[in-house]
Amino acid sequence: MGVGVRKESSVSVERRLRAFEVEHRDLDEIVARLSLQPDIDELLLKRLKRRKLLLKDQIALLRSSLIPNLDA
């Protein structure tokens, strides 16, 4: 029974990972476009970049959680 629960949580983690990756990619495009505008809202740009970094950290954390523990 423990294996089934682990598999479901792994699937859930993979879904969240994909969602974060899509959001990160979208933010990357938005930041790039906004950076080209002459009258850019610097505060908005900083907030978007901060969110992008947070997503990058979450992606790394989720990826590492999918790696099996070889010590076990």
Secondary structure, 3 states (H helix, E strand, C coil): CHHHHHHHHHHHHHHHHHHHHHHHHHHHHHHHHHHHCCCCCHHHHHHHHHHHHHHHHHHHHHHHHHCCCCCC
